[in-house]
Amino acid sequence: ALSLSLSLTLVLSHSLLRSLFMTAVSRGTVCLPGLPNLPPVTTYPARNWRDASPKNSLPNKFLKLNDLVEMLQTGYQLTTTGKFTDAIEKFHSILLSVPLLIVDSKEEMVEAQQLMGICREYILGLQMEVSRKELPKSTIQDQMRVCELAAYFTHCNLQPMHLILTLRTAANLFYKIKNFKTAHSFAKRLLDLGPSAAIATQMRKIVAATERNLTDEHRLNYDEHNPFVICAKSYRPIYRGKAVEKCPLCGSSYSPDLKGITCSVCKVSEVGKECIGLRIYPGMFR
C-alpha cells in the first residue's frame, strides 16, 4: 500500500502515514475464538461479502468520508478557540486520511478533493499565523513583515467566522503602522461579512478614521488587487503570471526554486513532481 501511495501521489515520508496504514489493517481484521488450546482464527471481512470470492474480495472500509467531515468540525472549533497548533494537527490528520478513503461515486470524489483543499488552506493560514506571532516586533521592518503575514492570511479560503477574525487582526495591524488605505480595505471587507455588533463598531471607527487619509505610509510586499497564491515555504505571494510549483498531493504552491523539497503543508510529498494523483474512486481504475 505504501508503494502504491508513492506512485500515485509521490509520497516521500512514509513514517507519517504508517500509523494510518496500521489502523486500516487493524480495523479490517477480525479474530474469532478457536477450539480449546488453539489460537484464534484471523479473518478479513470483505465489503462485497455478498458476492466475494478469493479473486474479487475487497477489503472492508475502515474510514468513511463522513468521519472526516466530523473531524473537520473539530478543526473549526479548535481554530475558533485559538488553539492553532492543535487545529493544524487535526487538519493535517484529515488531509493524510483522504488518500485512504474509498468512495462510491464521482460526487464523493469531488467532495473528498474539496476537503483536502479546505485542510490545505487552514494548515497554510494557521502556520502563517503561528509564525507571525513568533516574529519580533521591535523595528518597523519587523512590524511590516508581521503585517504582511496577517494580510496573506486574509486571502486563505476560510469559513466566514474565521475570515472575520483574520480581517480584524489585519485591519488593526495596518492601522497601527499608518497604512490607512489598506486598513480601510480590510475593514470594509470585514463589514461585508456581517460581523457581531462589537466588531462592526470597531471596524466602522477604522473606516471613519481612514477615510480622511487613504494613503499607506509603508510599502509592503502585498497587492490586494493583483491575484496571488502564497508560497507555503517562504510565506511570500506568487502573483498571477509568475511561475509556480505545486505539491502533487495537497496542491500547495511554491516558488520554482523550491522544486524538489518536501511539502511544508502535507509533509509527505515532493514539490513539483508529476504523478497520477488521487485515486479513491474504484470507477477510475476501470
C-alpha positions as CSV (number, residue, x, y, z in Angstrom):
1,A,0.0,0.0,0.0
2,L,2.9,2.4,0.8
3,S,4.4,1.6,-2.6
4,L,1.1,2.4,-4.3
5,S,0.9,5.7,-2.4
6,L,4.4,6.5,-3.7
7,S,3.4,6.0,-7.3
8,L,0.0,7.8,-7.1
9,T,0.9,10.9,-5.0
10,L,4.7,10.7,-4.8
11,V,4.8,10.1,-1.0
12,L,8.3,10.7,0.3
13,S,7.8,10.4,4.1
14,H,6.2,7.0,4.9
15,S,6.6,7.4,8.6
16,L,3.7,9.9,8.9
17,L,1.4,7.5,7.0
18,R,2.4,4.3,8.8
19,S,0.1,4.8,11.7
20,L,-2.9,5.3,9.4
21,F,-2.0,2.1,7.4
22,M,-1.7,0.2,10.7
23,T,-5.1,1.5,11.8
24,A,-6.5,0.4,8.4
25,V,-5.1,-3.1,8.9
26,S,-6.4,-3.5,12.5
27,R,-9.9,-2.3,11.6
28,G,-10.1,-4.6,8.7
29,T,-9.1,-7.7,10.7
30,V,-11.3,-9.9,12.8
31,C,-10.1,-12.6,15.3
32,L,-12.5,-15.4,16.1
33,P,-12.2,-17.8,19.1
34,G,-10.7,-21.1,18.1
35,L,-11.1,-24.6,19.6
36,P,-9.7,-25.1,23.1
37,N,-5.9,-24.9,23.3
38,L,-5.8,-23.5,19.7
39,P,-5.0,-19.9,18.7
40,P,-7.8,-17.6,17.4
41,V,-8.7,-17.6,13.7
42,T,-7.9,-14.4,11.9
43,T,-10.1,-13.4,9.0
44,Y,-10.5,-10.3,6.9
45,P,-14.2,-9.2,6.2
46,A,-14.9,-8.1,2.7
47,R,-17.1,-5.1,1.9
48,N,-18.5,-7.0,-1.1
49,W,-19.2,-10.1,1.1
50,R,-22.4,-11.0,-0.8
51,D,-20.6,-12.0,-3.9
52,A,-17.0,-12.1,-2.7
53,S,-14.6,-14.8,-3.9
54,P,-10.8,-15.2,-3.5
55,K,-10.3,-13.3,-6.7
56,N,-12.6,-10.4,-6.3
57,S,-12.7,-9.9,-2.5
58,L,-12.4,-6.2,-1.5
59,P,-11.2,-5.1,1.9
60,N,-13.6,-3.5,4.4
61,K,-13.7,0.3,4.7
62,F,-12.0,1.5,7.8
63,L,-12.8,5.1,7.2
64,K,-15.7,7.0,5.6
65,L,-16.0,10.4,4.2
66,N,-18.5,11.4,6.9
67,D,-15.9,10.6,9.5
68,L,-13.5,13.1,8.1
69,V,-16.3,15.7,7.8
70,E,-16.9,15.3,11.5
71,M,-13.2,15.7,12.2
72,L,-13.3,18.9,10.1
73,Q,-15.8,20.4,12.5
74,T,-13.5,19.7,15.4
75,G,-10.7,21.5,13.5
76,Y,-13.0,24.5,13.0
77,Q,-13.8,24.6,16.8
78,L,-10.1,24.5,17.6
79,T,-9.5,27.4,15.2
80,T,-12.3,29.4,16.8
81,T,-10.9,28.9,20.3
82,G,-7.4,29.9,19.2
83,K,-5.8,26.5,19.7
84,F,-3.9,26.8,16.4
85,T,-1.3,24.1,16.9
86,D,-3.9,21.6,17.8
87,A,-6.0,22.7,14.8
88,I,-3.1,22.3,12.5
89,E,-2.6,18.7,13.7
90,K,-6.3,17.9,13.2
91,F,-6.4,19.3,9.7
92,H,-3.2,17.5,8.9
93,S,-4.6,14.2,10.1
94,I,-7.7,14.7,7.9
95,L,-5.5,15.6,4.9
96,L,-3.4,12.5,5.1
97,S,-6.5,10.3,5.7
98,V,-8.2,11.4,2.4
99,P,-6.0,9.2,0.2
100,L,-7.0,6.2,2.2
101,L,-10.7,6.7,1.6
102,I,-12.8,4.5,-0.7
103,V,-15.8,6.5,-2.1
104,D,-18.8,5.2,-4.1
105,S,-19.4,8.0,-6.6
106,K,-17.7,10.8,-8.5
107,E,-19.6,13.3,-6.4
108,E,-18.0,11.9,-3.2
109,M,-14.7,12.0,-5.0
110,V,-15.2,15.7,-5.7
111,E,-16.2,16.3,-2.1
112,A,-13.0,14.5,-0.8
113,Q,-10.9,16.7,-3.1
114,Q,-12.7,19.8,-1.7
115,L,-12.0,18.5,1.8
116,M,-8.3,18.3,1.0
117,G,-8.4,21.9,-0.3
118,I,-10.1,23.1,2.9
119,C,-7.4,21.4,5.0
120,R,-4.6,22.9,2.9
121,E,-6.0,26.4,3.2
122,Y,-6.3,26.1,7.0
123,I,-3.0,24.5,7.6
124,L,-1.2,27.1,5.5
125,G,-3.1,30.0,7.1
126,L,-2.6,28.8,10.6
127,Q,1.1,28.1,10.1
128,M,1.5,31.7,8.9
129,E,-0.4,32.9,12.0
130,V,1.7,30.9,14.4
131,S,4.8,32.2,12.6
132,R,3.6,35.8,12.7
133,K,3.0,35.6,16.5
134,E,6.6,34.4,17.0
135,L,8.2,37.2,15.0
136,P,9.9,40.1,16.7
137,K,8.2,43.5,16.6
138,S,10.9,45.8,17.8
139,T,11.6,47.6,14.5
140,I,9.4,49.0,11.8
141,Q,10.8,46.3,9.4
142,D,9.7,43.6,11.8
143,Q,6.2,45.2,12.1
144,M,5.9,45.4,8.3
145,R,6.6,41.6,8.0
146,V,4.1,40.9,10.7
147,C,1.5,43.0,8.7
148,E,2.4,41.1,5.5
149,L,1.7,37.7,7.1
150,A,-1.6,39.0,8.5
151,A,-2.6,40.3,5.1
152,Y,-1.8,37.0,3.4
153,F,-3.9,35.1,5.9
154,T,-7.0,37.1,4.8
155,H,-6.6,35.5,1.3
156,C,-6.8,31.9,2.6
157,N,-10.2,30.3,1.8
158,L,-11.6,30.2,5.3
159,Q,-15.1,30.0,6.9
160,P,-16.7,33.4,7.3
161,M,-16.4,33.3,11.1
162,H,-12.6,32.8,10.8
163,L,-12.2,35.2,8.0
164,I,-13.7,37.9,10.2
165,L,-11.1,37.3,12.8
166,T,-8.2,37.5,10.3
167,L,-9.5,40.6,8.8
168,R,-9.9,42.3,12.2
169,T,-6.3,41.5,13.0
170,A,-5.1,42.8,9.7
171,A,-7.1,46.0,9.9
172,N,-5.8,46.8,13.4
173,L,-2.1,46.0,12.5
174,F,-2.2,48.1,9.3
175,Y,-3.8,51.0,11.1
176,K,-1.1,50.9,13.8
177,I,1.7,51.3,11.1
178,K,-0.3,54.1,9.4
179,N,-1.1,52.1,6.3
180,F,-4.6,53.6,6.3
181,K,-5.6,52.8,2.8
182,T,-5.1,49.1,3.3
183,A,-6.5,49.1,6.8
184,H,-9.6,50.8,5.3
185,S,-9.9,48.0,2.7
186,F,-9.7,45.3,5.4
187,A,-12.3,46.9,7.5
188,K,-14.7,47.3,4.5
189,R,-14.2,43.6,3.6
190,L,-15.0,42.6,7.2
191,L,-18.1,44.7,7.4
192,D,-19.4,43.0,4.2
193,L,-19.3,39.6,6.1
194,G,-21.9,40.8,8.7
195,P,-19.8,40.6,11.9
196,S,-21.1,40.9,15.5
197,A,-22.1,44.4,16.8
198,A,-18.9,44.9,18.8
199,I,-16.6,44.0,15.9
200,A,-18.7,46.1,13.4
201,T,-18.5,49.1,15.7
202,Q,-14.7,48.8,15.9
203,M,-14.4,48.4,12.1
204,R,-16.6,51.4,11.4
205,K,-14.3,53.5,13.6
206,I,-11.4,52.4,11.5
207,V,-13.3,53.2,8.3
208,A,-14.2,56.6,9.5
209,A,-10.7,57.4,10.7
210,T,-9.0,56.3,7.5
211,E,-11.4,57.8,5.0
212,R,-9.8,61.2,5.6
213,N,-6.4,59.9,4.6
214,L,-6.4,57.0,2.2
215,T,-2.7,56.6,2.0
216,D,-0.1,53.9,3.0
217,E,3.0,55.1,4.8
218,H,5.0,51.9,4.2
219,R,5.4,49.9,1.1
220,L,4.8,46.2,1.7
221,N,5.0,43.1,-0.5
222,Y,1.3,43.0,-0.8
223,D,-1.0,44.0,-3.6
224,E,-4.7,43.1,-2.8
225,H,-5.8,43.9,-6.4
226,N,-3.3,41.5,-8.1
227,P,-4.4,37.9,-7.6
228,F,-1.8,35.7,-6.0
229,V,-1.1,32.3,-4.3
230,I,1.1,32.0,-1.2
231,C,4.3,30.1,-1.2
232,A,3.9,27.6,1.6
233,K,7.5,27.7,2.5
234,S,8.6,31.3,2.3
235,Y,5.1,32.8,3.0
236,R,5.6,35.2,0.1
237,P,3.0,36.0,-2.6
238,I,3.4,34.5,-6.1
239,Y,1.4,36.8,-8.3
240,R,-0.6,35.7,-11.3
241,G,1.6,35.1,-14.3
242,K,4.6,34.1,-12.3
243,A,6.0,30.5,-12.4
244,V,4.8,28.3,-9.6
245,E,5.4,24.7,-8.5
246,K,2.7,22.5,-6.9
247,C,2.5,19.7,-4.3
248,P,1.1,16.7,-6.1
249,L,-0.9,15.6,-3.1
250,C,-2.4,18.7,-1.4
251,G,-1.9,21.3,-4.2
252,S,0.1,23.8,-2.1
253,S,2.0,26.4,-4.1
254,Y,5.8,27.1,-4.1
255,S,8.3,29.3,-5.8
256,P,10.2,27.5,-8.6
257,D,13.5,27.4,-6.7
258,L,11.8,25.2,-4.1
259,K,11.1,22.4,-6.5
260,G,12.1,19.0,-5.0
261,I,11.6,19.8,-1.4
262,T,9.1,18.0,0.9
263,C,5.8,19.9,1.1
264,S,5.5,22.0,4.2
265,V,1.7,21.5,4.4
266,C,1.1,17.8,3.9
267,K,4.8,16.9,4.9
268,V,4.8,13.8,2.7
269,S,5.0,14.7,-1.0
270,E,7.7,16.1,-3.2
271,V,7.0,19.5,-4.6
272,G,6.9,19.9,-8.4
273,K,6.8,16.2,-9.4
274,E,4.2,14.8,-11.8
275,C,2.3,11.7,-10.8
276,I,-1.1,10.0,-11.3
277,G,-2.8,11.8,-8.4
278,L,-5.6,10.9,-6.0
279,R,-7.4,7.7,-6.8
280,I,-10.0,6.8,-4.2
281,Y,-13.0,6.1,-6.5
282,P,-12.9,2.5,-7.9
283,G,-14.5,3.6,-11.1
284,M,-11.3,5.4,-12.0
285,F,-9.5,2.1,-12.4
286,R,-11.9,0.6,-14.9
